[in-house]
Amino acid sequence: MTTYISILRGINVSGHRMIKMEALKKICTDLNFTNVQTYIQSGNIIFQSKMTDSKKISETITKNIAKVFDFDVPVITLTQTELETVINSNPFLNDKSKNPAFLHVTFLSDKPVKQNIEQLRHVDLKNDNFEIVDKAIYLYCPDSYSKSKLTNSLLETKLKVTATTRNWKTTNELFKMTTKL
Protein backbone atom coordinates (compact mmCIF):
# COMPACT_ATOMS: atom_id res chain seq x y z
CA MET A 1 0.00 0.00 0.00
CA THR A 2 1.16 3.47 -0.83
CA THR A 3 0.49 6.47 1.38
CA TYR A 4 -1.01 9.44 -0.47
CA ILE A 5 -1.93 13.03 0.24
CA SER A 6 -4.72 14.56 -1.84
CA ILE A 7 -5.10 18.31 -1.72
CA LEU A 8 -8.36 19.86 -2.87
CA ARG A 9 -8.57 23.34 -4.36
CA GLY A 10 -11.16 25.89 -3.40
CA ILE A 11 -13.50 24.14 -0.99
CA ASN A 12 -14.99 25.66 2.17
CA VAL A 13 -13.84 29.18 1.24
CA SER A 14 -16.19 32.01 2.25
CA GLY A 15 -19.13 29.63 2.46
CA HIS A 16 -18.75 28.34 -1.10
CA ARG A 17 -18.34 24.76 -2.34
CA MET A 18 -18.86 23.41 1.15
CA ILE A 19 -17.76 19.86 1.92
CA LYS A 20 -17.71 18.56 5.47
CA MET A 21 -14.61 16.50 6.19
CA GLU A 22 -16.72 13.52 7.31
CA ALA A 23 -18.39 13.47 3.87
CA LEU A 24 -14.99 13.70 2.18
CA LYS A 25 -13.74 10.86 4.36
CA LYS A 26 -16.75 8.75 3.36
CA ILE A 27 -16.11 9.38 -0.34
CA CYS A 28 -12.54 8.16 0.09
CA THR A 29 -13.55 5.15 2.18
CA ASP A 30 -16.15 4.22 -0.46
CA LEU A 31 -13.31 4.30 -3.00
CA ASN A 32 -11.59 1.58 -0.93
CA PHE A 33 -8.89 3.89 0.39
CA THR A 34 -7.75 2.86 3.87
CA ASN A 35 -6.60 4.74 6.98
CA VAL A 36 -8.38 7.86 5.65
CA GLN A 37 -7.72 11.02 7.64
CA THR A 38 -8.43 14.69 6.96
CA TYR A 39 -6.63 17.76 8.21
CA ILE A 40 -8.44 21.06 8.79
CA GLN A 41 -11.41 22.15 6.72
CA SER A 42 -9.58 23.19 3.54
CA GLY A 43 -9.52 19.76 1.91
CA ASN A 44 -6.47 17.76 2.87
CA ILE A 45 -6.79 13.98 2.82
CA ILE A 46 -4.22 11.41 3.89
CA PHE A 47 -4.88 7.77 3.01
CA GLN A 48 -3.43 4.54 1.74
CA SER A 49 -4.33 2.81 -1.49
CA LYS A 50 -3.29 -0.04 -3.73
CA MET A 51 -3.69 2.29 -6.70
CA THR A 52 -0.37 3.40 -8.14
CA ASP A 53 -1.28 6.35 -10.38
CA SER A 54 -1.57 9.69 -8.55
CA LYS A 55 -3.32 11.36 -11.50
CA LYS A 56 -5.90 8.59 -11.66
CA ILE A 57 -6.51 8.95 -7.91
CA SER A 58 -7.04 12.70 -8.34
CA GLU A 59 -9.46 12.14 -11.23
CA THR A 60 -11.37 9.51 -9.25
CA ILE A 61 -11.76 11.76 -6.20
CA THR A 62 -12.82 14.70 -8.40
CA LYS A 63 -15.39 12.55 -10.21
CA ASN A 64 -16.86 11.22 -6.96
CA ILE A 65 -17.05 14.66 -5.35
CA ALA A 66 -18.93 15.89 -8.44
CA LYS A 67 -21.34 12.93 -8.13
CA VAL A 68 -22.06 13.63 -4.45
CA PHE A 69 -21.92 17.45 -4.37
CA ASP A 70 -22.66 18.42 -7.98
CA PHE A 71 -19.61 20.68 -8.42
CA ASP A 72 -16.08 20.20 -9.69
CA VAL A 73 -13.12 20.31 -7.35
CA PRO A 74 -9.58 20.11 -8.68
CA VAL A 75 -7.52 17.58 -6.72
CA ILE A 76 -3.75 17.16 -6.66
CA THR A 77 -2.38 13.92 -5.24
CA LEU A 78 1.16 13.21 -4.07
CA THR A 79 2.82 10.19 -2.55
CA GLN A 80 4.35 10.47 0.90
CA THR A 81 7.80 10.41 -0.75
CA GLU A 82 6.86 13.22 -3.15
CA LEU A 83 5.63 15.37 -0.26
CA GLU A 84 8.82 14.69 1.67
CA THR A 85 10.83 15.80 -1.39
CA VAL A 86 8.76 19.00 -1.64
CA ILE A 87 9.48 19.79 2.01
CA ASN A 88 13.20 19.04 1.75
CA SER A 89 13.58 21.05 -1.47
CA ASN A 90 12.30 24.40 -0.18
CA PRO A 91 15.00 26.87 -1.29
CA PHE A 92 13.84 29.53 1.17
CA LEU A 93 14.75 27.40 4.20
CA ASN A 94 18.43 28.08 3.63
CA ASP A 95 17.88 31.83 3.99
CA LYS A 96 17.78 32.59 7.72
CA SER A 97 16.40 36.08 6.98
CA LYS A 98 13.13 34.48 5.79
CA ASN A 99 10.50 33.99 8.47
CA PRO A 100 8.92 30.52 8.03
CA ALA A 101 5.53 32.00 8.97
CA PHE A 102 5.45 33.62 5.51
CA LEU A 103 6.31 30.46 3.55
CA HIS A 104 3.76 28.67 1.38
CA VAL A 105 3.85 25.90 -1.20
CA THR A 106 1.73 25.85 -4.31
CA PHE A 107 1.27 22.30 -5.55
CA LEU A 108 0.91 21.94 -9.32
CA SER A 109 -0.84 19.22 -11.28
CA ASP A 110 1.99 19.16 -13.83
CA LYS A 111 5.43 20.63 -14.31
CA PRO A 112 5.00 24.01 -16.04
CA VAL A 113 6.73 24.70 -19.33
CA LYS A 114 9.61 27.14 -19.45
CA GLN A 115 7.90 29.84 -21.54
CA ASN A 116 4.96 29.97 -19.08
CA ILE A 117 7.37 30.29 -16.15
CA GLU A 118 9.01 33.23 -17.94
CA GLN A 119 5.62 34.96 -18.24
CA LEU A 120 5.16 34.63 -14.49
CA ARG A 121 8.58 36.17 -13.85
CA HIS A 122 7.38 39.42 -15.51
CA VAL A 123 4.59 40.00 -12.95
CA ASP A 124 5.35 42.78 -10.43
CA LEU A 125 5.18 40.89 -7.13
CA LYS A 126 6.28 43.72 -4.82
CA ASN A 127 7.99 42.00 -1.84
CA ASP A 128 6.91 38.47 -2.72
CA ASN A 129 9.32 35.87 -4.06
CA PHE A 130 8.83 32.48 -5.64
CA GLU A 131 10.95 29.57 -6.79
CA ILE A 132 9.69 26.71 -8.91
CA VAL A 133 11.08 23.23 -8.39
CA ASP A 134 9.45 20.52 -10.49
CA LYS A 135 5.71 20.58 -9.62
CA ALA A 136 5.99 22.87 -6.58
CA ILE A 137 6.17 26.63 -6.29
CA TYR A 138 7.74 27.87 -3.09
CA LEU A 139 6.31 31.23 -2.07
CA TYR A 140 7.66 33.80 0.33
CA CYS A 141 5.00 36.43 1.03
CA PRO A 142 6.25 38.71 3.82
CA ASP A 143 3.28 41.09 3.50
CA SER A 144 0.79 38.19 3.94
CA TYR A 145 -0.38 35.59 1.47
CA SER A 146 -3.83 37.18 1.50
CA LYS A 147 -2.30 40.35 0.00
CA SER A 148 -0.10 38.51 -2.50
CA LYS A 149 -0.59 38.52 -6.26
CA LEU A 150 0.65 34.90 -6.24
CA THR A 151 -2.86 33.49 -6.07
CA ASN A 152 -3.87 30.09 -7.41
CA SER A 153 -5.80 31.86 -10.17
CA LEU A 154 -2.81 33.90 -11.33
CA LEU A 155 -0.53 30.87 -11.21
CA GLU A 156 -3.00 28.75 -13.15
CA THR A 157 -3.49 31.47 -15.77
CA LYS A 158 0.23 32.06 -16.29
CA LEU A 159 1.46 28.47 -15.96
CA LYS A 160 -1.51 26.66 -17.60
CA VAL A 161 -1.66 23.98 -14.87
CA THR A 162 -3.93 23.37 -11.86
CA ALA A 163 -2.59 24.88 -8.63
CA THR A 164 -3.49 24.79 -4.95
CA THR A 165 -1.58 26.40 -2.10
CA ARG A 166 -0.91 25.44 1.51
CA ASN A 167 1.03 27.30 4.15
CA TRP A 168 4.28 25.85 5.36
CA LYS A 169 2.86 24.71 8.70
CA THR A 170 0.04 22.75 7.01
CA THR A 171 2.44 21.22 4.49
CA ASN A 172 4.66 19.93 7.28
CA GLU A 173 1.71 18.74 9.35
CA LEU A 174 0.40 16.72 6.40
CA PHE A 175 3.75 14.99 6.11
CA LYS A 176 3.86 14.26 9.85
CA MET A 177 0.44 12.66 9.56
CA THR A 178 1.67 10.35 6.80
CA THR A 179 4.45 9.05 9.03
CA LYS A 180 1.90 7.89 11.60
CA LEU A 181 -0.07 5.62 9.26
N, C-alpha and C positions, 0 to 999 in steps of 0.2 A: 504494500500500500504506500502511496505517495501522499505526503502532506502538502496541501494547497492553501493558498490565501486568495480569495476572490474579493475584489474591491469594486463596489458599485458606485456609479457616478450619478449625482444629483437626486438622491432620495432624501426625504425628510428635511428639506430645506424650505424654510419660511412657510410651512404648512402645505407644501406641494409634493406630489408623488409620494404619499405617505405609505410606508411599509413598516409594520411592527416587526421587531426582530424575531419574535416567536413564529410569525408567519413565514419569515425568510428561512428560519431554521427548519420549519416543516417542509418547505419546498425542497430544501437540500436533502433532508432525510428521505423524502419521497423519491428522490433521484438516486437513492442507495448510497449516498455519501455517509461516512461514519464519523463519530466523534465530532459532530458539528457544534461549533461555538460561534457566537457573534461578539463583536466588541463595539461598544457605543452605538448610537442610533444612526450613524452615517453610512452604514452598509459595508461592514467588514466581516467576512466569514472565514473561519478557519475550519478545515475538515480534511478527512482522508478519503481517498478514492482509488479504485483499481484502474480508472481511466488514466491514460498517459498523454493525452493531448490537451494542453492548457487552453488553446483556442476553442476546441470542441466543448470543453467544460464551460467556458464563458458563454458560448452560443446556447448551450443547453439551459443554463441558469437564466439567461435573458429571455429565451423562448417561454420558459415556465413562469417567470414573473409576468410576462405579457398575458399568458393564459389566465392567471389568477387575478391580476390587478388591472388588466386592460390598458397598460401603457408600457412603452419600451424603456429599458434601463440598460445603458452600456455597462458591461462587466469586463474587468481585466483580471486575469488569473495568473498567479505566479506559483512556482514550487517554493518550498521552504528554502532550498538552496539558492534559488534566484533572488529571493528576498534578502537572504544573508549577504549575497554579493552586492545587492543595491546598498545595503547598510554599510558594508566595508569599503565601498567605492566612493563614498561622499567626499568630493575634493575640498569642501569647505571645512571639514573637521581638522585638517592640518593647519588651518589659519586660526591661531588662538585669539585674534582680534574679533572673530565672528561669534556672536552669542548664539548658542544652540537653540534658544527659544524662538529665533527668527528663521530657523531652517525648515524647509518643506521638501517633499519629494513629489513630483508629478510622474505618475506611472503611465506609460504609453502602450497602446495596443501593438504597435509595430515600431521598428527603428525608423526614424524620419530620414528622408533623403537630404543630401548635402545642400541642394539649392534651396529647399524649404527652411533649413536651419539658417542659412545666410539671410533669408528674408526676416526671420525673427531677430537676428542680430542688429537690424536697422531700426528696431522699435526703440524709442526713447523711454528707458525704464527708470529714470531718475536714480535713486539710490539702490535699486534692486539689481541683483546679479543672478546669473544662471549658468550652469554647466550641463551639457548633455553627455551622458555616458550610456551608450547602447539604447535601451528602451526606458531610461529614467532621466528626468530633468531635475537637477538639484537646484533649489531656489534659496536665495538668501534675501529676505524682505525685511530690512531693519525698520521700516516705517509701518509695518503690519501687513500681513498677507491680504487683509480685507481692503487695503488701499492700493494694492499692487495692480499693475497692468497685466501681470503674468497669470491671468485667469485661465481656467480650462478652455473657455470659449476662444480666447485669443490664441492659445497654443494649438488648439484643434484647427483653427482657421489657417494659421501660418504653416503648421507642420503637416496637415492633412492626415492626421491619425487621431484616434480616440485618446482622451487624456482624463485622468482623475488625480486629484492631489490630496495628500495627507501631510499633517505636520510631523515633525521629526519624532516627537514623543509617541504619537500613535503608531508610526512606522516601526519603531523599536518595540513597542508593546505587542504589536502583532507578531513580530518574530519571537519574542519571549513566549507567547502563547503556543506557538508551534513547537517549541522545545519541550512542552509539558504534555504533548499528546502521546 
